[in-house]
Amino acid sequence: MDYPKSPTEPKTMTTKGLKICLLVSIIFFIIVATVILSLVFTIFKPKNPDVTVYPLGLKDLEFFQPNSTSVPLKMLITIVNPNYGSFKSKNATGYLNYQDTVIANVPLEPKLLPARRTTNVTTTAGLMSGKLISDETFLEDIEDGSFNLTAKATFHGKVHFIKIFKMKATVDIFCNIFFNISSLYTHSNCVTRIKV
């Protein structure tokens, strides 16, 4: 003789199936989260970009223009992005300094720095020649045949990972730029730091 099934039996099976499904989902989520965190702290860990500044047209540059408010100095900035994520910057302004005096503002337009590539950025700094000429230390450097400038800039923007993940980032750049007047030789040494 067959007895009727208990009405609670299907509910028990459904609840058990839901628990198994939930457990599998949690385990899968933990595995995926672990993989993502491992990638973030290893392969995708932000690395500081390499930056080099090249002043251009030094042969035609005329520092000694006391009546001029601004002497244009063309600059080429080479940026090597070693990261697996691209960086898209916003408008920014860099500053050229002699000693502790700002002698030029450097406009920096928005730029996309593709992942693991080198990007060249060209811009023009307006040198305030009057400030340089009025500085006795600069005139002494000119007599010695060389001088140093420093450059500072901060880029605000977003980092894009695999075209899916986006996060805000800031890149600070500080450069020492050496000028040899007689040979028109220049050399820059830049320190960068990325903050995510």
C-alpha positions in Angstrom: 0.0 0.0 0.0 1.4 3.4 -1.1 1.3 6.1 1.4 0.9 9.7 0.2 4.2 11.8 0.3 4.6 14.3 3.0 3.8 17.8 1.7 7.0 19.1 3.4 9.3 16.8 1.3 9.5 19.0 -1.8 10.2 22.1 0.4 13.1 20.2 2.1 14.6 19.3 -1.3 14.2 22.9 -2.6 15.8 24.4 0.5 18.7 21.9 0.3 19.2 22.8 -3.4 19.2 26.5 -2.5 21.8 26.0 0.2 24.1 24.1 -2.2 23.7 26.7 -4.9 24.4 29.5 -2.4 27.5 27.7 -1.1 28.9 27.1 -4.6 28.2 30.8 -5.4 30.1 32.0 -2.3 33.1 29.7 -3.0 33.1 30.9 -6.6 33.0 34.6 -5.5 35.8 34.0 -3.0 38.0 32.4 -5.7 37.3 35.3 -8.2 38.0 37.9 -5.5 41.2 36.2 -4.5 42.4 36.1 -8.2 41.5 39.8 -8.7 43.3 40.9 -5.5 46.3 38.8 -6.5 46.4 40.5 -9.9 45.9 44.0 -8.3 48.8 43.5 -5.9 51.2 41.9 -8.4 50.7 42.4 -12.2 48.3 45.4 -11.9 50.1 47.1 -9.0 50.6 50.8 -10.1 54.2 51.5 -11.2 55.6 55.1 -11.4 55.9 56.3 -15.0 59.3 57.3 -16.5 59.5 60.9 -17.6 62.1 62.8 -19.6 62.0 66.5 -20.5 63.7 67.8 -23.6 63.9 71.6 -24.2 63.8 72.3 -27.9 65.1 75.1 -30.0 67.8 76.3 -27.6 69.9 77.6 -30.4 67.3 80.2 -31.2 66.3 81.0 -27.6 66.9 84.5 -26.5 67.0 84.8 -22.7 68.0 88.5 -22.7 64.8 90.3 -23.8 64.1 92.7 -20.9 61.2 94.2 -22.7 59.5 90.9 -23.4 57.0 89.5 -20.9 57.5 86.0 -22.2 60.1 84.1 -24.3 58.7 80.9 -25.8 60.6 77.7 -25.0 59.3 74.6 -26.7 59.5 71.4 -24.8 59.1 67.7 -25.5 58.0 65.5 -22.6 58.5 61.7 -23.1 56.3 59.6 -20.8 56.8 55.8 -20.5 53.7 54.1 -18.9 54.9 50.7 -17.6 51.4 49.8 -16.3 48.8 47.4 -17.6 46.2 50.2 -17.3 46.0 53.3 -19.5 45.9 56.8 -17.8 43.7 59.6 -19.1 44.8 63.0 -17.7 42.8 66.2 -17.4 44.0 69.8 -18.1 47.1 70.6 -16.0 49.7 73.3 -15.6 53.4 72.7 -15.0 55.9 75.1 -13.6 59.5 75.9 -14.4 61.5 77.3 -11.5 64.9 78.8 -11.2 66.0 78.5 -7.6 62.7 79.2 -5.7 61.2 81.5 -8.3 58.6 80.4 -10.8 59.8 81.6 -14.3 57.3 79.9 -16.6 53.9 78.3 -16.7 53.7 75.2 -18.9 50.2 74.3 -20.2 49.5 70.6 -20.4 46.5 69.5 -22.4 44.5 66.3 -21.6 46.3 63.2 -22.9 45.7 59.5 -23.0 48.8 57.5 -22.0 48.2 53.9 -23.3 49.2 51.0 -21.2 52.8 49.8 -21.6 53.7 52.4 -24.2 55.7 55.6 -24.7 53.9 58.8 -25.4 55.4 62.2 -26.5 53.8 65.4 -25.3 54.8 68.7 -26.8 54.1 72.1 -25.2 55.5 75.6 -25.0 56.7 77.3 -21.8 56.6 81.1 -21.6 59.8 82.0 -19.9 59.6 85.2 -17.9 63.0 86.5 -19.0 62.8 89.6 -16.9 62.8 87.6 -13.7 65.9 85.6 -14.9 67.9 88.7 -16.0 67.1 90.5 -12.7 68.5 87.5 -10.7 72.3 88.0 -10.0 72.7 84.3 -9.4 71.4 83.5 -12.9 73.9 86.0 -14.4 76.7 84.3 -12.5 75.5 80.9 -13.9 75.5 82.4 -17.4 79.1 83.5 -16.9 80.0 79.9 -15.8 78.3 78.5 -18.9 75.5 76.4 -17.3 72.5 76.6 -15.1 69.8 74.4 -13.6 66.0 74.6 -13.6 63.4 72.5 -11.9 60.0 71.5 -13.3 56.9 70.5 -11.3 53.6 69.2 -12.5 50.6 67.2 -11.2 48.4 65.2 -13.4 44.9 64.3 -12.3 42.9 61.7 -14.2 41.6 58.2 -14.3 43.3 54.8 -14.7 41.5 52.3 -17.0 42.0 48.6 -16.5 40.9 46.2 -19.3 38.4 48.8 -20.4 36.2 47.8 -17.5 37.6 49.1 -14.2 38.1 52.8 -13.7 39.7 54.6 -10.7 40.9 58.1 -10.0 44.7 58.6 -10.0 47.2 61.4 -9.5 50.7 61.6 -11.0 53.3 64.0 -9.4 56.4 64.9 -11.4 59.5 66.7 -10.3 62.4 67.2 -12.7 65.9 68.7 -12.5 66.9 70.1 -15.9 70.5 71.0 -16.6 71.5 73.5 -19.4 75.0 73.8 -20.9 74.9 77.1 -22.7 78.1 76.7 -24.9 77.3 73.2 -26.2 73.5 73.6 -26.0 73.4 70.3 -24.1 70.5 69.5 -21.8 69.8 66.7 -19.4 66.8 66.0 -17.2 66.4 63.7 -14.3 62.7 63.2 -13.2 61.1 61.6 -10.2 57.5 60.6 -10.5 54.9 59.2 -8.1 51.5 57.8 -8.9 48.7 57.8 -6.3 45.6 55.6 -6.9 
